[in-house]
Amino acid sequence: MNKTTLFLKLAILFILPITLFFLSGCASTQTEQGAGWETWVGELTGMIDADLKMLFSQLEEEQDAYLVKGTFKGDIEKVSGEYGSGRMNGDIKGKLKDGIFNVRIRGHANVTAGSANIDGKMIGTLSKTQAFGTWNITAIDTEGTLYKFSGEWSAEKVDS
């Protein structure tokens, strides 16, 4: 057996278990989403009009404080400044403490005029069935131009 063949066999021997390990980790996170997650639907209004769907989990992190994480997907109906309609999606991460909702928004928006990475915050209050507050997003398009958007949001818990 020559050195090249031996090297390839050893490389495969090491890469295969690592690949299987990472794939099993991805599969397990997908099954977690069913248990303990709540679905909320609502809207963003203001400089962007969009439908909002949030999935988040409330895991007690410390006394009266819960870790909130999830995703959002929105149909952007109208963007101020005549940028057109499109979609946005991303991740939500933050905390819920004593009914105060404070999360960071990160994601991507595609509108008629182009695409942009978005980063922002949603702040508000959360009860057992309703939530509302304000939002602000900073968007940076592919050319590096910075845009700022803000408004209000509201959502209601969907019964499972």
N, C-alpha and C positions, 0 to 999 in steps of 0.2 A: 504494500500500500504506500503510495507516495505521500509526501508532506502536504500537498494541496488538498487531497481527498481527506486526510486525517483532520486537517484544520477545518474544512467544511463540516464534517461530521461533529466535531466538538462545538463549533459555532451553533449548529442546529440544536445540539443537545442542551446548550445554555439558553438560547433564545426561545425555544418552544415552551419551557416551563414558565418563563417570565411573561410571555404573551398570554398563556392560559390564566395566569394569576391576575393580570390586569383585566382580561375579559370577564372573569368571574366577578370581579369587583364592580364592573359596570352593570352586570346583570342583577346583582343584589341591590343596588341603589334604585333600580327601576321598580322592584317589587315593594320597597319600603313606601312608595308614594301612596298606595292604597290605604294604609292604616294611619290614622291620626291626622290626616290632611283634611282641610276644610276648603270648600269652593265658595268664592265670593264673586259677584258680578256687579258691574257698575259702569261709570263713565268718567272720562276726563273732560272737563269743559274749560274754556278760556281761549288761549291762543291756539290750542289744538282741540278739536272735537274728536273723541275716540271712544270706542267701546272698550271696556276693561274687564278682564277675567283674571282673578288671582287664585292661585292655589298656595296655601301656606300651612305650615305646621307650627303648633305652639308647644314647644318643649321647655319645661321649666328649667331655667338656667341658674337662677338664684331666687331668693324669696320675692314673690310678686313680680318677677321679671321673666319674660318668655322670649326665646329666640324665634324670630319669624323669618321664614325663607320660602321662596316659591318662584313662580314664573308669571309673566304677564304677556298677553298677546292683544294687540289692539288694531282695529281697523281705523285708520285715520281718514275721516271723512273730509276734513277741510283743514288746511294749515294756513295760518295768517301769513301774508307776504306772497300769496299766489304760488306756493311751491307744489301744489297739487295734492291728490289723494294717494293713499298707499297703506302700508302696514308697518307696525313696529312690534318688536318682541324683545324679551330679555329676562334678567333675573332680578329678584327682589330679596334683599337681606336687611335685617335690622332687629329691633327689639320692640316688644310690647311691655310696657311697665305701667301698672295702675291705670289701664285703659288708654294710655297714650301710645299711638302708633307712629313710629319713626323708622323709616326704611330707606335704603339706598336703591336706586334704580340704575341698572346698567344694561345696555342692549344695543339694538340696531334699528334704524328706520330706513325704509325704502319708500320714496315718494316719486311722483312724476318727474320732478326736477333732478332727482339723483338719490344718493344714499348718504347716510351719516351714522356715526357712532354716537350714542346718547349716554349721558350720565346725569343723574339728578337725585332728588329726594321727594318722598311723599311723607307728609307730616299730618297728623290728625288724631281723632279720637275713635275708639273702637268699643262697641258694646257687644253683647252676645249675638245680635242680628244685624246691626247697622254700623257703618263706618263713614266718616267724611273728613275732609281736611283740604289742605292746599298741596300743590305740587310745583316743582320747577325742574326743568330739563335744560342742559346745555348740550347742543349737538355740534359735532365737528364733521364737516363733509370731507370727501376724498381730497379736496384741494387745500384743506387746512382752515377753511373759513369757519368762524365760530358764530353760532346762533343761540339765542336764549329764548325759552318759552316758559310760560307759567299759567296757572289757573287753579281751579278747584276740582276735587274729585269726591265721588260718593260711591258707596257699594253696599250691597246687602248680601247676607249669608244665604246660600242656596241649600235647602234641605236635601239631604242625600237620600 
